[in-house]
Every structure is written in C-alpha cells, then in structure tokens.
C-alpha cells in the first residue's frame, strides 16, 4: 500500500479569483494579517488519506465533475469551524 494525503480544492476563475484577492487585501489592511488571510482563493472539497491504487478512480470522478464549468454560490452567513486552531 502507498498512502498519500489528498487536498481537493476548487479554485475560482477570473474575475472571481481577483475579486476575492482584492477583498482579502482590504481585510488584511483593516483587521491585520491573520492566519490564512493570505491563502489563495479556493473552496476545499476534501482533505483525506487514500491508497494510491484508487487514484485512477478519483481522477475519473473528478474529471466528470470538471465538466461543470459554471455554478452559483451565495454567502448566507458566517460561522467558525469547531475544530479550527486559528
């Protein structure tokens, strides 16, 4: 077995990416440099360990998902991760 750690993320295209970066810059200027405030804009899909023997299946599944070029996202509030150390 060859176990690797996977961190799956959706990275938004321009102009969303650039707008989020500008918002993060304003946030840093207003509230200071906080943990993760300089991270690249993304939506985390998952963080897990998996045997590389199954990687072909993962790639096939993600390739099918990548056919969806457009989706809408709406912020409806803010909360915290209970397991967050930040």
PLY file of the C-alpha trace (Angstrom):
ply
format ascii 1.0
element vertex 86
property float x
property float y
property float z
element edge 85
property int vertex1
property int vertex2
end_header
0.00 0.00 0.00
1.12 3.51 -0.85
-0.95 6.00 1.18
-0.91 9.68 0.21
-2.68 12.74 1.58
-5.06 14.48 -0.83
-6.31 18.05 -0.54
-9.02 18.68 -3.13
-9.89 22.30 -3.91
-11.93 24.30 -6.39
-10.07 27.42 -7.49
-12.40 30.05 -8.97
-11.52 31.59 -12.33
-11.14 35.31 -13.01
-12.77 37.66 -12.26
-13.94 35.91 -9.05
-10.37 34.95 -8.09
-9.16 38.55 -8.47
-12.16 39.97 -6.61
-11.58 37.63 -3.66
-7.88 38.58 -3.59
-8.85 42.28 -3.50
-11.30 41.58 -0.66
-8.63 39.68 1.27
-6.19 42.57 0.79
-8.77 45.02 2.17
-9.45 42.63 5.05
-5.72 42.49 5.93
-5.41 46.29 5.73
-8.45 46.70 8.01
-8.03 43.88 10.54
-4.38 42.88 10.21
-2.59 39.83 8.89
-4.36 36.80 10.35
-3.69 33.09 9.85
-4.85 32.00 6.39
-5.66 35.58 5.32
-3.07 35.30 2.53
-4.26 31.92 1.28
-5.25 31.68 -2.37
-9.00 31.85 -3.04
-10.47 28.33 -3.07
-13.24 26.07 -1.84
-11.98 22.97 -0.07
-13.76 19.82 -1.21
-11.91 17.41 0.99
-8.73 16.52 2.82
-8.10 12.80 3.22
-5.62 9.93 3.02
-6.07 7.31 0.34
-4.23 4.35 -1.14
-2.79 5.44 -4.50
-4.22 2.25 -6.00
-7.58 4.09 -6.06
-6.20 7.28 -7.61
-7.40 6.31 -11.10
-10.99 6.18 -9.81
-10.59 9.54 -8.10
-9.24 11.15 -11.26
-12.09 9.68 -13.32
-14.67 11.03 -10.86
-13.08 14.48 -10.68
-12.78 14.62 -14.48
-16.54 14.10 -14.71
-17.10 16.90 -12.17
-14.81 19.23 -14.10
-17.32 19.25 -16.98
-19.45 21.60 -14.86
-17.92 24.94 -15.84
-20.37 27.26 -14.08
-22.11 27.21 -10.75
-23.55 29.83 -8.44
-22.53 30.36 -4.86
-24.21 32.56 -2.28
-22.91 33.57 1.15
-25.74 33.29 3.65
-23.81 33.90 6.85
-20.59 33.33 8.71
-19.57 30.76 11.26
-16.46 29.02 12.59
-15.05 25.53 12.33
-15.28 23.95 15.77
-12.03 22.05 15.12
-10.17 25.12 13.85
-6.98 26.07 15.67
-6.84 29.51 14.04
0 1
1 2
2 3
3 4
4 5
5 6
6 7
7 8
8 9
9 10
10 11
11 12
12 13
13 14
14 15
15 16
16 17
17 18
18 19
19 20
20 21
21 22
22 23
23 24
24 25
25 26
26 27
27 28
28 29
29 30
30 31
31 32
32 33
33 34
34 35
35 36
36 37
37 38
38 39
39 40
40 41
41 42
42 43
43 44
44 45
45 46
46 47
47 48
48 49
49 50
50 51
51 52
52 53
53 54
54 55
55 56
56 57
57 58
58 59
59 60
60 61
61 62
62 63
63 64
64 65
65 66
66 67
67 68
68 69
69 70
70 71
71 72
72 73
73 74
74 75
75 76
76 77
77 78
78 79
79 80
80 81
81 82
82 83
83 84
84 85
